[in-house]
Amino acid sequence: MKIAVVGATGLVGTVMLKVLEARNFPVTELIPVASERSVGKLLSFKGKEYPVVVLETAVGMTPDIAIFSAGGDTSLEWAPKFAAVGTTVVDNSSAWRMDPTKKLIVPEINANELTKEDKIIANPNCSTIQMVMALAPLHRKYKMKRVVVSTYQSISGTGVKAVQQLENELAGIKGEMAYPYPINRNALPHCDVFQENGYTKEEMKLVKEPKKILSDDSFSVTATAVRIPTAGGHSEAVNVEFENDFDLAEVRKILSETPGVVVQDNPDTNTYPMPIYAHEKDDVFVGRIRRDESQANALNMWIVADNLRKGAATNAVQIAEYLVANNLVG
C-alpha cells in the first residue's frame, strides 16, 4: 500500500503523518510530497525515513492513495494527474467539494456512497465536519428546518503564518501578519475572503456543504465565522430548528450513541466542551444542550473539535481506511 501525502511538511500534512501512524494505517511505502524547497528533506514515519519528493515524481511512483493538503490550486492541477494513473485522491482543500461529480465525505455519515470509480474524493471543511457529525443523527430523527451557526475558530485553521503572528504578538515582536489586524486579545469576524453577498467563503461552506453531505437541501443554514486567538480547536454555537419536537434526554442519548461524538454536558459540574480538551483528539465534543425557549422545536448546542484532526487529517485518513477496508482502491 503506497501512500502519498501531498503537503507533508505543512501544518495539516504533519498531523496527517501522525494520524496515519497512530491509527496504524497499512502503509508499506510512504511518499511525502512538498514543494521544491523541501525536496530531499527526510521525514520519519514508523521508524523509517522517507525523502520528500515533488508532485511530478510522486505521480510517477503511482501511489494507491494520495492524501492532499496543499491548497486548492495544487489540487485542481494535480489531483486529476494522480487519478489518471489509477491513484485514489482524498483532497482536503475546497477545490472539489461542491463539484457535482465528486463525493463530499464524512465517513460516519456517508462513506457508503463511495465506489471504486471515485478517484477524487473531497474532504469537507473543518467547521462543517464537526457540525454535521452532531446534526446528522438528529436530522434523521427530527428533520431539520433551519440551522444558525456562529463559529469561534482557531488560528491554526489559517496555517503556520497565523500561528507565527499570534506568537509574535504574545512576545511583543513585530512580524509578518496573516490577518489584517492583530489577533491577540481580539476576535475577527472574518474567516477566508468576503463574497459579493457579504458572507465569507468560510460561512458559505457552512451553508452549502451540509446539504451535499446529507444529500438533502430541504433545510437552510446561515453562518457567522469568527477567528479567535486559540492555538487549536474550533468551537461552534449551533441553533437548530426541527420540524418535529424532541425530548432533551433522547437528544443526549442519540448523540451519546453516535460514533465519533462525545457528550460533555453537565452544568452542575461545569462540564462542557472546550478546545483545550479537544486538542489532539479525534472525537467531536457536544455540550450546552438545551431547548431554545424562544422558538418551537428548537435546540441549542455547543460543538468543539480539533480542526487539524477530525476537521482535516483524521477525516481524510478515515476515508482512506474505508477505501482499503472495502477494497475500493486500485
Disulfide bonds with the S-S distance in Angstrom:
none
